């Protein structure tokens, strides 16, 4: 059975909804930060994998048959960005931003503060949903034509 990558977006939203900052309880604050960081990461991977699979399964792009190489992230962004269609370019632009945000969430030791992290997670969720909606629209257009 093939995994539905939108499930990661559901997990990301759940993590966001469960995160409760607390200045009084450092352990709770640490857990809150971890939830926001995981939210950002999972939202990116949801959007990325859906975009990659669109190129592989709908567009029948053979370069996405194997993806053991980390450069597949850059390749997906590049392929969408090279198309003339504005929807493709929008996916590329948003994915690039989401990947940068995911890298910060996964690798940076410090974030400015919990409020800015929360705000970033909220934007990432919105952007990931935007990619999902565009991909659904593109799939629908392909099935009609």
URMO-V526817 format. One record per residue. N is the residue number from 1. RES is the residue in three letters. SS is DSSP state (2 for helix, 1 for strand, 0 for the rest). PSI is psi as a letter, one per 40 degrees, with the letter a starting at -180 (999 if undefined). OMEGA is omega in radians with two decimals (999 if undefined). Layout:
BEGIN
N/RES/SS/PSI/OMEGA + N/RES/SS/PSI/OMEGA
END
This chain:
BEGIN
1/UNK/0/h/-3.12 + 2/UNK/0/h/-3.14 + 3/UNK/0/h/3.07 + 4/UNK/0/h/-3.05 + 5/UNK/0/e/3.03 + 6/UNK/2/e/3.07 + 7/UNK/2/d/3.08 + 8/UNK/2/d/3.12 + 9/UNK/2/d/3.06 + 10/UNK/2/d/3.09 + 11/UNK/2/d/3.14 + 12/UNK/2/d/3.13 + 13/UNK/2/d/3.12 + 14/UNK/2/d/3.11 + 15/UNK/2/d/3.11 + 16/UNK/2/d/-3.10 + 17/UNK/2/d/-3.11 + 18/UNK/2/e/-3.07 + 19/UNK/0/h/-3.14 + 20/UNK/0/h/3.13 + 21/UNK/0/i/3.10 + 22/UNK/0/h/3.09 + 23/UNK/0/d/-3.08 + 24/UNK/0/d/-3.06 + 25/UNK/0/h/-3.10 + 26/UNK/2/d/3.14 + 27/UNK/2/d/3.11 + 28/UNK/2/d/3.12 + 29/UNK/2/d/3.11 + 30/UNK/2/d/3.11 + 31/UNK/2/d/3.11 + 32/UNK/2/d/3.12 + 33/UNK/2/d/3.13 + 34/UNK/2/d/3.13 + 35/UNK/2/d/3.11 + 36/UNK/2/d/3.14 + 37/UNK/2/d/3.11 + 38/UNK/2/d/3.08 + 39/UNK/2/d/-3.14 + 40/UNK/2/d/-3.11 + 41/UNK/2/d/-3.10 + 42/UNK/2/d/3.10 + 43/UNK/2/d/3.09 + 44/UNK/2/d/-3.07 + 45/UNK/2/d/3.05 + 46/UNK/2/d/-3.11 + 47/UNK/2/d/-3.12 + 48/UNK/2/d/-3.08 + 49/UNK/2/d/3.08 + 50/UNK/2/d/3.12 + 51/UNK/2/d/3.11 + 52/UNK/2/d/-3.11 + 53/UNK/2/d/3.05 + 54/UNK/2/d/3.14 + 55/UNK/2/d/-3.11 + 56/UNK/2/d/-2.96 + 57/UNK/2/d/-3.10 + 58/UNK/2/d/3.14 + 59/UNK/0/e/3.12 + 60/UNK/0/f/3.11 + 61/UNK/0/h/-3.03 + 62/UNK/2/d/-3.13 + 63/UNK/2/e/3.13 + 64/UNK/2/e/3.08 + 65/UNK/0/d/3.13 + 66/UNK/0/h/-3.14 + 67/UNK/0/f/3.04 + 68/UNK/0/e/-3.09 + 69/UNK/0/h/-3.13 + 70/UNK/0/d/-3.09 + 71/UNK/0/e/3.09 + 72/UNK/2/d/3.10 + 73/UNK/2/d/3.13 + 74/UNK/2/d/-3.12 + 75/UNK/2/d/3.12 + 76/UNK/2/d/3.12 + 77/UNK/2/d/-3.12 + 78/UNK/2/d/-3.10 + 79/UNK/2/d/3.11 + 80/UNK/2/d/-3.10 + 81/UNK/2/d/-3.11 + 82/UNK/2/e/-3.13 + 83/UNK/0/i/3.13 + 84/UNK/0/d/-3.11 + 85/UNK/0/h/-3.12 + 86/UNK/2/d/3.09 + 87/UNK/2/d/3.12 + 88/UNK/2/d/-3.13 + 89/UNK/2/d/3.11 + 90/UNK/2/d/3.08 + 91/UNK/2/d/3.14 + 92/UNK/2/d/-3.11 + 93/UNK/2/d/-3.13 + 94/UNK/2/d/3.13 + 95/UNK/2/d/3.13 + 96/UNK/2/d/3.11 + 97/UNK/2/d/-3.14 + 98/UNK/2/d/3.13 + 99/UNK/2/d/3.08 + 100/UNK/2/d/3.12 + 101/UNK/2/d/3.12 + 102/UNK/2/d/3.10 + 103/UNK/2/d/3.09 + 104/UNK/2/d/-3.11 + 105/UNK/2/d/-3.08 + 106/UNK/2/d/-2.99 + 107/UNK/2/d/-3.10 + 108/UNK/0/h/-3.13 + 109/UNK/0/d/-3.06 + 110/UNK/0/i/3.03 + 111/UNK/0/i/-3.08 + 112/UNK/0/d/3.11 + 113/UNK/0/i/-3.05 + 114/UNK/2/d/3.13 + 115/UNK/2/d/3.13 + 116/UNK/2/d/3.08 + 117/UNK/2/d/3.09 + 118/UNK/2/d/3.13 + 119/UNK/2/d/3.12 + 120/UNK/2/d/3.13 + 121/UNK/2/d/3.13 + 122/UNK/2/d/3.12 + 123/UNK/2/d/3.13 + 124/UNK/2/d/3.09 + 125/UNK/2/d/3.13 + 126/UNK/2/d/-3.14 + 127/UNK/2/d/3.13 + 128/UNK/2/d/3.09 + 129/UNK/2/d/3.11 + 130/UNK/2/d/3.11 + 131/UNK/2/d/3.12 + 132/UNK/2/d/-3.12 + 133/UNK/2/d/3.13 + 134/UNK/2/d/3.14 + 135/UNK/2/d/3.10 + 136/UNK/2/d/3.10 + 137/UNK/2/d/3.13 + 138/UNK/2/d/3.11 + 139/UNK/2/d/3.12 + 140/UNK/2/d/3.12 + 141/UNK/2/d/-3.14 + 142/UNK/2/d/-3.10 + 143/UNK/2/d/3.13 + 144/UNK/2/d/-3.06 + 145/UNK/0/999/999
END
